[in-house]
Amino acid sequence: MLLPKTEKRANGEAFDAMSPAKAIDAFVNAQQAAAGAASAIPKEIDAGADAMAQAVRDGKSLIYVAAGSSGLMALADACELCGTFGISGDIVQIHMAGGVPTTGYMPGNTEDETDKAESIGRTTSKGDVALILSASGTTPYAVAAARSIKASGGTVIGIANNPSTELLNLADIKVCLETPPEIIAGSTRLGGATAQKVALNLMSSLMGVKLGHVYQGLMVNLVADNAKLVQRAAAIVSQIAKVSGQDARDALEQTSGNTKAAILVAAGASLDAAQAALRSNDGHLGPCIATLKPTKPKKSN
């Protein structure tokens, strides 16, 4: 039987037969090769980010669907959207076969539960975007969800590590991450999952850029809901507006923690003018800074 690449063993000496130093070197090299898979498909990655950004603009849902190790990668990316980019948790859905595990056990049979996957489509509508992951590209749960969501008018971003597979054939945006055979044959929690995490991080980060939530490499739409993040938000305001830390904290208090608005207020704009500028520029900070005239003298460090 011809095995898909994700089921083959990597060429060369078996991982378990190597010395520890050689095994570590081989493992790191394999992970680096897997991580680079996304760089071969920049157009597909960007198309996925575009679709995600449009869904957020329209108030539609971002739906993450996967089983097993792919589900863990999906879970990690989905759960970081709110804190990093200020994406409303109300529009992010996570569907992991068997549910999110609360112990170290993830049952394997749940990836065959196509009826539960099909039910996802019943709550999906046109404009929703689903990121559906399957290393093999043939996982029944993932494939059934893709069919169901497409039938309901949703857009499917299919992410798989084998080309020309059922999931990718169904997908509107085909993200094929052609990773080498695993150093432990079939253990796609290694190279396959690494490539999936890179692709998800790329798409969601580019989405943040397209939505104006990243400015000069800084997270200007973060949700500052703990002491560390309040400090980070103040540092961002201080750095961009070129004001003291205290002025940055005062601006954040005035804007109820809205980092973008706080940057403009700290730079000398009124709160009303800052909010209006952000609305007229779709939340993109650069045009606001370029055009907004301060209504009061800006304090310096």
C-alpha positions in Angstrom: 0.0 0.0 0.0 1.3 3.5 -0.9 1.4 5.5 2.3 0.9 9.3 2.4 4.0 11.2 3.3 2.7 11.9 6.8 2.7 8.1 7.5 6.2 7.4 6.2 9.3 7.3 8.2 12.0 9.8 7.6 15.0 8.5 5.7 18.2 7.6 7.4 19.0 6.0 10.8 16.0 5.3 13.1 15.6 8.1 15.7 15.6 5.6 18.6 18.9 4.1 17.4 20.8 7.4 17.5 23.0 8.8 20.3 21.1 11.5 22.3 23.2 14.3 20.7 22.5 13.0 17.2 18.8 12.4 17.9 18.4 16.0 19.2 20.2 17.4 16.1 18.0 15.2 13.8 14.8 16.2 15.6 15.6 20.0 15.5 16.5 19.7 11.8 13.2 17.9 11.1 11.2 20.6 13.0 13.0 23.4 11.1 12.2 21.7 7.8 8.5 21.4 8.8 8.3 25.0 10.0 9.5 26.2 6.6 6.6 24.5 4.7 4.4 27.6 5.0 7.0 29.8 3.2 6.3 27.8 0.0 2.6 28.9 -0.2 2.6 32.7 0.6 -0.4 33.4 -1.7 -2.6 30.8 0.1 -1.5 32.0 3.5 -2.3 35.6 2.5 -5.7 34.6 1.0 -6.6 32.9 4.3 -5.7 36.0 6.3 -7.8 38.1 3.9 -10.8 35.9 4.4 -10.4 35.9 8.2 -10.0 39.7 8.3 -13.1 40.2 6.2 -15.1 37.9 8.4 -14.1 40.0 11.5 -15.0 43.3 9.7 -18.4 41.9 8.9 -19.0 40.5 12.4 -19.1 37.0 11.1 -17.6 33.9 12.8 -14.1 32.4 12.7 -14.6 28.7 13.2 -11.7 26.4 14.1 -12.3 22.7 13.4 -9.9 19.8 13.9 -9.2 16.5 15.7 -6.3 15.3 17.8 -3.0 17.1 17.5 -4.4 19.4 14.8 -7.1 20.3 17.2 -4.6 21.4 19.8 -2.9 23.7 17.3 -6.3 25.1 16.3 -7.2 25.6 20.0 -4.0 27.5 20.7 -4.4 29.9 17.8 -8.2 30.5 18.4 -7.7 31.2 22.1 -5.0 33.8 21.5 -7.0 36.0 19.1 -8.9 37.9 21.9 -5.9 38.9 24.0 -3.4 39.6 21.2 -5.7 41.4 18.7 -8.8 42.3 20.7 -11.0 40.0 18.6 -14.3 39.5 20.2 -14.6 36.1 21.8 -18.2 36.0 20.6 -17.2 35.5 17.0 -14.6 32.7 17.6 -15.8 29.1 17.7 -13.7 26.0 18.5 -14.9 22.6 17.5 -12.5 19.9 18.5 -13.5 16.3 18.0 -14.4 14.9 21.4 -14.3 18.3 22.9 -11.3 20.1 24.5 -9.5 17.6 26.8 -9.4 18.2 30.5 -6.9 15.4 31.2 -4.0 14.0 29.2 -6.2 11.6 27.3 -7.5 12.4 23.9 -9.7 9.6 22.5 -8.9 8.7 18.9 -12.3 7.4 17.9 -13.9 10.9 18.1 -12.2 11.8 14.8 -14.7 9.4 13.1 -17.8 11.2 14.6 -19.0 12.7 11.3 -22.5 13.4 12.7 -21.1 15.8 15.2 -19.0 17.5 12.6 -22.0 17.8 10.2 -23.9 19.7 13.0 -21.4 22.5 12.8 -22.8 23.6 9.4 -26.3 24.0 10.9 -25.0 27.0 12.9 -22.9 28.4 10.0 -24.0 31.2 7.6 -22.6 32.9 4.6 -19.6 35.0 5.4 -18.4 32.8 8.2 -14.9 31.5 7.8 -13.8 28.0 8.9 -10.2 26.9 9.4 -10.3 23.2 9.2 -7.2 21.2 9.9 -6.2 17.6 9.2 -2.6 16.4 8.8 -3.6 13.5 6.6 -6.3 15.6 4.8 -8.7 12.7 5.1 -9.8 12.8 8.8 -13.6 12.0 8.7 -14.5 14.7 11.3 -12.6 17.4 9.3 -14.0 16.4 5.9 -17.6 16.1 7.2 -17.3 19.6 8.8 -15.9 21.0 5.5 -18.8 19.6 3.5 -21.4 20.8 6.0 -20.0 24.3 6.3 -19.7 24.8 2.6 -23.3 23.7 2.1 -24.3 26.4 4.5 -22.4 29.1 2.6 -19.4 29.4 4.8 -15.8 29.7 3.4 -13.5 26.8 4.2 -9.8 27.3 4.7 -8.4 23.7 4.5 -5.1 23.0 6.1 -3.5 19.7 5.4 0.0 18.2 5.1 -0.7 15.9 2.1 -1.6 17.3 -1.3 -4.7 16.5 -3.4 -6.6 15.1 -0.4 -10.3 15.2 0.3 -10.1 18.2 2.7 -8.1 20.3 0.3 -10.3 19.4 -2.6 -13.3 20.7 -0.7 -11.6 23.8 0.5 -12.1 27.3 -0.9 -8.6 28.2 0.2 -6.2 25.3 0.0 -3.3 25.5 2.5 -1.1 22.5 1.7 1.9 22.2 4.1 4.0 19.6 2.4 6.1 18.5 5.4 8.8 15.7 5.2 8.1 12.3 6.6 8.0 12.3 10.4 11.1 11.4 12.4 8.7 9.1 14.4 6.6 7.7 11.6 3.0 8.8 11.7 3.4 11.1 14.8 2.0 14.2 13.2 2.1 16.0 16.5 5.7 16.6 15.5 6.5 18.0 12.0 2.9 18.1 10.7 1.6 20.0 13.8 4.6 22.3 13.8 3.8 23.4 10.2 0.2 23.8 11.1 1.0 26.1 14.1 3.2 28.2 11.9 0.5 28.5 9.2 -2.2 29.4 11.8 0.1 31.9 13.5 0.9 33.5 10.1 -2.7 33.8 9.0 -4.0 35.2 12.3 -1.1 37.6 12.6 -1.5 38.8 9.0 -5.3 39.1 9.8 -4.3 41.4 12.7 -2.2 43.5 10.4 -5.0 43.8 7.8 -7.4 44.9 10.6 -5.0 47.6 11.8 -4.3 45.8 15.1 -0.5 45.9 14.5 1.4 49.1 14.2 5.2 49.3 13.9 5.4 45.7 15.1 3.4 46.4 18.3 0.1 45.0 19.4 -2.0 48.1 19.5 -5.3 46.4 20.0 -4.4 44.1 22.8 -6.8 43.5 25.7 -5.0 44.6 28.9 -6.7 42.4 31.4 -3.9 41.7 33.8 -1.0 43.6 35.4 1.6 42.5 32.9 -0.6 43.5 29.9 -1.5 46.8 31.5 2.2 47.5 31.8 2.7 46.4 28.1 -0.1 48.6 26.9 1.4 51.6 28.7 4.8 50.9 27.2 3.2 50.7 23.7 1.4 54.0 24.2 4.6 55.6 25.6 6.7 54.4 22.7 4.4 55.4 19.9 3.1 58.7 21.4 6.6 59.5 22.8 5.3 60.4 26.2 6.2 59.4 29.8 4.9 56.2 31.3 2.6 58.1 33.6 1.1 60.1 30.7 0.6 56.8 28.9 -1.2 55.3 31.9 -3.4 58.4 32.3 -4.3 58.2 28.6 -5.3 54.5 29.0 -7.4 55.4 32.0 -9.1 58.1 30.0 -9.9 55.7 27.1 -11.0 52.8 29.4 -8.0 50.7 28.2 -8.4 51.3 24.5 -4.8 51.2 23.4 -5.2 52.8 20.0 -7.3 55.7 21.3 -4.9 56.1 24.2 -2.0 56.6 21.8 -3.9 59.4 20.0 -5.0 61.0 23.3 -1.5 60.8 24.7 -0.2 62.4 21.4 -2.5 65.4 22.1 -5.9 64.6 20.6 -9.2 64.8 22.4 -11.0 61.6 23.2 -13.8 62.4 20.8 -11.4 63.2 18.0 -9.4 60.1 18.6 -12.5 57.9 18.5 -13.8 59.6 15.4 -10.5 59.2 13.6 -10.3 55.5 14.4 -13.8 55.0 13.1 -13.1 56.9 9.8 -9.9 55.0 9.2 -11.3 51.5 10.0 -9.2 51.2 13.2 -5.9 51.8 11.4 -3.6 53.9 13.6 -1.1 55.1 10.9 -3.6 57.4 9.0 -4.9 58.7 12.3 -1.5 59.7 13.5 -0.7 61.3 10.1 -3.8 63.4 9.9 -5.1 64.1 13.4 -4.1 67.5 14.8 -3.6 67.7 18.6 -6.0 69.9 20.5 -3.7 70.4 23.4 0.1 70.5 23.8 1.7 67.1 23.9 3.7 66.4 27.1 7.2 65.1 26.5 9.2 62.6 28.5 
